[in-house]
Structure formats: C-alpha cells, structure tokens
C-alpha cells in the first residue's frame, strides 16, 4: 500500500492495489483511481532448491516470417553421457543437420541488425533489407559473392526505398570490411537480379534529394537551429537550378555557404568530414552555385552586403 491523493475523498489516503484485476483503489471510499495496470514484475518465483541455471521464462524470441519455421524451433537437450541417451543424441544430430540451411540466413539477419543499430535506422528499413537478402537467397544467386558487400548493399537499397537514404560511405563505415566499390557492385547486381525476378521490372530505389541529408549533416556539425532552417530552405532553392552535381555535393556546398554567412563558420575540412564529400568537390560545387547565391541564400538570413563579403571562387 502507498499514500496518494483521492479526488473523491479530497485528501491523502492509503491506496490498495488489486493484483487480480489490476486496479488501484482508495482504501477509504473504494474509488478506482487507476484500472488495468500492467504488472511489470517477473512472472515467476525462484526457490532455494531450484537450479540456478534453469530459465523460468515461458516465451522465446520474436517470430520471423522470413524463416521456414518463423524462428520457432524446438531445441533437443544434449545427453549427459549415459547409454540410455542414444535416441536423444541422434535426434540432436539430425536437428543440427536440418537447421544448417537456416543458420546462414539467421546470421545474415543479425549482421543487418547490427549495421542498422550502428546507423540508427528504424525497424522498417532493417526488415526491408532482410527481405531483399531473403529474395537473393531464394534464387541461390548469392553464392560465391562477397556476402558482407551484399548485406551492406541490401541495407543501402532499403534506405533509399524508405526515403531515408544513406551515402555509400556511411554504409561502408559499418560494413564488415566491404569497400565502397564492392558495395556499389553488389548494389548493381541486386538491382539487376531482383529486376529479372520481377519479369524485367526494375527495382525501385527511390530518388535522392539533397534535402534528405541536410538535417543529419547539420547535426554532425553542431549547427544552430536557425542555420539549419536556412540551410534547408537554401537547398530546396538550389535543387531548382540545373547544376550537374550529386545531391550529396549540393548539400555539402549549401552547408558551406550558410556557415560562411553565420558567426559560427565551419572550415572545408570540417564539412568534408561531416558529409563525406572531398574538399575539392565542395570547392568545384561552390563555383557552380556562386552565380545563384542571391537566390539561394534566404533573405531573412543573409543580406546583400553579407553575400558580397563571401569569397569568390
């Protein structure tokens, strides 16, 4: 029991918790102050004569529809060495033999989950990457290829399909030794292979826009909220011009322009580190955007005099 304020009694009273109904009651008037409470305590009790190695949980891991048995398997215990456990030993060997086909798939899903966690991706992206790899496995087309690159490419494609794109360099940073070139080749292979599976229809990757990277890059640089807002407006305007640069390069150079117009200026080296775009590429992109600066920079953020003070390319 604990004390709390009862709205009916208009005073502090003792509360009684009804475990069977999940209700919290006032001990004075019987008013139900809270109903259907969730009991977050453990569902078992451990007694002194029980083995400390026993697991009292009655539930297993979550089901996985991509696995043959949905991930719900039965584990046959190992024998303790007596002659009467021959049947148990044989069944265990047969079980291990039959589950080998799923082991590679389970390990691949674990690798994708690890990469997703390191990048801070949502569960829908991880699930889509798992589905892409399962489709490759069903075609038996991943044998003899760099699996780490294939898994990273599946994650890259799923990010684009969910409109949460990541750069190849970001994916490469969490891949198990796969290079950017290997991931790029694996991506092209997956698109071609799964496109053939769907009757020649290309796998939709989703368009990449410079604005998709803006908030994350600005966060990496520790920019102020006002500067982030200005950068997001500027990048939308920049994409309207016919500038033959990649979306990532446009995002990087817009950040460079906005930071040069603020009190908290960022160096090319810092922006290159945060965005993964080479300093030379940012300089060349700056040359392309420089003639359009009056239209790109928001008028509420920078005046015409501020734009004139920017260095010419």
Secondary structure, DSSP 8 states (H G I E B T S, - for coil): -EEEEETTTTEEEEEEEETTTTEEEETTT--EEE-S----S-S----TTS-TT-------S---TTSTTTT---------S-GGGHHHHHHHHHHHHHTHHHHHHHHHHHHHHHHHHHHT--HHHHHHHHHHHHHHHHTT--TTS-HHHHHHHHHHHHHHHTT----HHHHHHHSSS--HHHHHHHHHHHHHHHHHHTTT---------THHHHHHHHHHHT--HHHHHHHHHHHHHHTTS---S-HHHHHHHHHHHHHHTSSS---HHHHHHHH---HHHHHHHHHHHHTTHHHHS-TTT--HHHHHTS---
